[in-house]
Amino acid sequence: MSSVIDLLKSHRSIRKFADRPIDAKLMEELFVAGQAAATSSFLQGTTIVRVKKEETRHKFVELAGNQPYVAKAAEFMVFCADLKRAGNYCDAYDKPFEGDFTEHFIIATVDVALMAQSLVTAAESEGLGICYIGGIRNNPGLVSELLELPKGVYPVFGLCLGYPDQDPEIKPRLPLPVIIKEEVYNEDGDKEAIAIYDEAIRDYYRTRTGGGHGISWSEQVADLLSEKSRPHMKAFLEEKGFKFN
């Protein structure tokens, strides 16, 4: 098995970081590695804002739901989907801007995820740890104000990056037969496989470092999908110029 496969299989979210900076040259290499990810139609629709000021970091701690590692990680970045940069050239070439179509929104958002994950893989190969911060979407308007994001740009997620000061267990994923299907979508055997998986997740939460709540995967996702989640996002995105036409 290749070292890259082993690296990817060993991913954990890190929430405790050592007080150790990341070399500037290494950061540059990580950004270049991230840029090498696939990008639909060569849009390159990602902009990353590095948040360095201590005062601003602490504001992000609050905006993201009081996650202290946002302030303590060596790097905290906000990954943004950006249609403005490319849209500027519609004017330059005297073309109408149609960037508010849903497809353009999908392209830019997928670009962000692909670039971020390539950067993350490169970072983990260098002994760094990461934690994605979706909590910034709790207050996307305030995040946009802090970062001065213009129309056509929205914050997708944050990313903490630094040297780990913990060694958490690897969280088990769903059994492959549940997510890998042949030819057509089907749910044959899924219920039984997920029941076994639920027990593994309960055991993971009960026995991991620090203990846990012992909830199963199916209970977690049922809770997630039975509640309204950030209902402000649609209006926010429309205000930012993503009209979903």
C-alpha positions as CSV (number, residue, x, y, z in Angstrom):
1,M,0.0,0.0,0.0
2,S,1.4,3.4,-0.9
3,S,2.3,6.0,1.7
4,V,-0.2,8.4,0.3
5,I,-3.1,5.9,0.8
6,D,-1.9,5.3,4.4
7,L,-1.8,9.0,5.0
8,L,-5.3,9.6,3.7
9,K,-6.6,6.7,5.8
10,S,-5.0,8.2,8.9
11,H,-6.8,11.5,8.8
12,R,-8.1,12.9,12.1
13,S,-9.5,16.4,13.0
14,I,-7.1,18.2,15.3
15,R,-8.4,20.5,17.9
16,K,-5.3,21.1,20.1
17,F,-2.3,22.7,18.5
18,A,1.3,23.2,19.7
19,D,2.6,26.7,20.0
20,R,4.8,26.4,17.0
21,P,4.7,28.5,13.8
22,I,4.7,27.1,10.3
23,D,7.6,28.0,8.1
24,A,6.7,30.6,5.4
25,K,8.3,28.5,2.6
26,L,6.3,25.5,3.7
27,M,3.0,27.5,3.7
28,E,3.8,28.7,0.1
29,E,4.3,25.1,-1.0
30,L,1.0,24.1,0.6
31,F,-0.8,26.8,-1.2
32,V,0.8,25.8,-4.5
33,A,-0.1,22.1,-3.8
34,G,-3.7,23.2,-3.2
35,Q,-3.8,25.2,-6.4
36,A,-2.9,22.1,-8.3
37,A,-6.3,20.5,-7.6
38,A,-8.8,20.1,-10.4
39,T,-10.8,23.2,-11.2
40,S,-14.0,23.0,-13.3
41,S,-13.7,25.0,-16.6
42,F,-10.4,26.4,-15.3
43,L,-12.4,28.9,-13.2
44,Q,-10.0,28.7,-10.2
45,G,-12.9,30.0,-8.2
46,T,-11.2,30.0,-4.7
47,T,-9.9,32.8,-2.6
48,I,-8.2,32.2,0.7
49,V,-8.1,34.8,3.4
50,R,-5.5,34.2,6.1
51,V,-6.5,35.7,9.4
52,K,-3.5,36.6,11.4
53,K,-4.5,39.4,13.8
54,E,-5.1,38.2,17.3
55,E,-8.1,40.4,17.8
56,T,-9.7,39.2,14.6
57,R,-9.0,35.6,15.5
58,H,-10.8,35.9,18.7
59,K,-13.8,37.4,16.9
60,F,-13.8,34.3,14.7
61,V,-13.8,32.1,17.8
62,E,-17.1,33.7,18.8
63,L,-18.6,33.7,15.3
64,A,-17.8,30.0,14.8
65,G,-19.5,28.9,18.0
66,N,-16.8,29.4,20.6
67,Q,-14.2,27.1,19.1
68,P,-11.0,28.1,20.9
69,Y,-8.6,26.3,18.5
70,V,-9.5,29.0,15.9
71,A,-7.4,31.4,17.9
72,K,-4.7,28.9,18.9
73,A,-3.8,27.2,15.6
74,A,-0.7,28.5,13.8
75,E,-2.8,29.4,10.8
76,F,-6.5,30.1,10.4
77,M,-7.8,30.7,6.9
78,V,-11.2,31.3,5.4
79,F,-11.9,29.5,2.1
80,C,-14.2,31.6,-0.1
81,A,-16.0,30.7,-3.4
82,D,-15.1,33.6,-5.7
83,L,-17.0,34.5,-8.9
84,K,-16.0,38.2,-8.7
85,R,-12.5,37.7,-10.0
86,A,-13.6,35.9,-13.2
87,G,-16.7,38.1,-13.5
88,N,-14.5,41.2,-13.7
89,Y,-13.5,40.1,-17.1
90,C,-17.0,40.0,-18.5
91,D,-16.8,43.7,-18.5
92,A,-13.2,43.7,-19.8
93,Y,-14.3,41.7,-22.8
94,D,-17.7,43.4,-23.2
95,K,-19.7,40.3,-22.3
96,P,-22.8,40.0,-20.2
97,F,-22.3,38.6,-16.7
98,E,-24.4,35.5,-16.1
99,G,-22.5,34.3,-13.1
100,D,-25.6,34.1,-10.9
101,F,-26.7,30.8,-12.3
102,T,-26.9,27.8,-9.9
103,E,-24.3,25.9,-11.9
104,H,-21.7,28.7,-11.4
105,F,-22.3,28.6,-7.7
106,I,-21.8,24.8,-7.7
107,I,-18.6,25.1,-9.8
108,A,-17.1,27.7,-7.4
109,T,-18.1,25.8,-4.3
110,V,-16.7,22.5,-5.6
111,D,-13.5,24.3,-6.6
112,V,-13.1,25.5,-3.0
113,A,-13.5,22.0,-1.5
114,L,-11.1,20.4,-4.0
115,M,-8.4,23.0,-3.4
116,A,-8.8,22.8,0.4
117,Q,-8.6,19.1,0.5
118,S,-5.5,19.0,-1.7
119,L,-3.9,21.6,0.6
120,V,-4.9,19.5,3.7
121,T,-3.4,16.3,2.3
122,A,-0.2,18.2,1.6
123,A,-0.2,19.6,5.1
124,E,-0.8,16.3,6.8
125,S,2.1,14.8,4.7
126,E,4.3,17.3,6.5
127,G,3.2,16.4,10.0
128,L,0.6,19.2,10.3
129,G,-2.9,18.8,11.6
130,I,-6.1,20.4,10.5
131,C,-9.7,21.1,11.5
132,Y,-12.4,22.4,9.1
133,I,-14.6,25.1,10.6
134,G,-18.1,25.1,9.1
135,G,-19.2,27.2,12.0
136,I,-18.3,30.4,10.2
137,R,-21.6,29.9,8.3
138,N,-23.4,30.6,11.6
139,N,-22.7,34.3,10.9
140,P,-21.8,34.6,7.3
141,G,-22.8,38.3,7.1
142,L,-20.4,39.3,10.0
143,V,-17.7,37.1,8.5
144,S,-18.1,38.9,5.2
145,E,-17.9,42.2,6.9
146,L,-14.7,41.3,8.9
147,L,-13.0,40.0,5.7
148,E,-14.5,42.8,3.5
149,L,-15.8,40.2,1.0
150,P,-17.4,41.8,-2.0
151,K,-20.5,40.7,-4.0
152,G,-19.8,37.5,-5.8
153,V,-17.7,36.1,-3.0
154,Y,-18.9,34.0,0.0
155,P,-17.2,32.2,2.9
156,V,-17.6,28.4,2.5
157,F,-15.6,27.3,5.6
158,G,-12.6,28.0,7.8
159,L,-9.5,25.9,8.3
160,C,-7.3,25.6,11.3
161,L,-3.8,24.4,10.5
162,G,-0.8,23.7,12.8
163,Y,1.3,21.1,14.5
164,P,-0.8,18.7,16.6
165,D,-0.7,18.7,20.3
166,Q,-2.9,15.6,20.6
167,D,-3.2,12.2,19.0
168,P,-6.9,11.4,18.7
169,E,-8.3,8.1,17.5
170,I,-9.4,7.7,13.9
171,K,-13.2,7.9,13.6
172,P,-14.6,4.8,11.7
173,R,-16.4,5.6,8.4
174,L,-19.5,3.9,7.0
175,P,-18.9,0.4,5.6
176,L,-17.9,0.5,1.9
177,P,-20.9,-1.6,0.7
178,V,-23.2,1.1,2.1
179,I,-21.6,3.9,-0.1
180,I,-20.3,2.0,-3.1
181,K,-23.0,0.7,-5.4
182,E,-22.8,-1.3,-8.7
183,E,-24.6,0.2,-11.8
184,V,-27.6,1.6,-9.9
185,Y,-28.5,3.1,-6.5
186,N,-29.8,0.5,-4.1
187,E,-30.1,0.0,-0.4
188,D,-29.7,-3.8,-0.3
189,G,-28.2,-4.8,3.1
190,D,-27.6,-1.2,4.1
191,K,-29.9,-1.3,7.2
192,E,-28.1,-4.3,8.6
193,A,-24.6,-2.9,7.9
194,I,-25.5,0.4,9.4
195,A,-26.8,-1.3,12.6
196,I,-23.4,-2.9,13.1
197,Y,-21.7,0.4,12.3
198,D,-23.8,2.2,14.8
199,E,-22.4,0.0,17.5
200,A,-18.9,0.7,16.4
201,I,-19.6,4.4,16.6
202,R,-21.2,4.2,20.0
203,D,-18.1,2.3,21.2
204,Y,-15.8,4.9,19.6
205,Y,-17.5,7.8,21.4
206,R,-17.6,5.9,24.7
207,T,-13.9,4.9,24.7
208,R,-12.1,7.7,22.9
209,T,-9.8,9.9,24.8
210,G,-11.8,12.0,27.2
211,G,-14.9,9.9,26.9
212,G,-18.0,10.8,24.9
213,H,-21.7,10.7,24.6
214,G,-22.1,7.2,23.1
215,I,-24.5,8.3,20.4
216,S,-24.8,6.3,17.2
217,W,-24.2,7.6,13.6
218,S,-27.8,7.1,12.6
219,E,-29.0,9.1,15.7
220,Q,-26.6,11.9,14.9
221,V,-27.7,12.3,11.3
222,A,-31.4,11.9,12.2
223,D,-30.9,14.8,14.6
224,L,-29.1,16.8,11.9
225,L,-31.7,16.4,9.2
226,S,-34.7,16.8,11.5
227,E,-33.8,20.4,12.4
228,K,-33.6,23.5,10.3
229,S,-29.9,24.2,9.6
230,R,-28.7,27.8,9.1
231,P,-31.9,29.0,7.4
232,H,-30.3,32.4,6.9
233,M,-27.9,31.0,4.2
234,K,-30.3,31.3,1.2
235,A,-31.0,35.0,1.8
236,F,-27.3,35.7,2.5
237,L,-26.2,34.0,-0.7
238,E,-28.8,35.9,-2.7
239,E,-27.6,39.1,-1.2
240,K,-24.0,38.2,-2.2
241,G,-25.2,37.8,-5.8
242,F,-25.8,34.0,-6.0
243,K,-29.4,34.0,-7.3
244,F,-29.7,30.3,-8.2
245,N,-31.2,30.9,-11.6
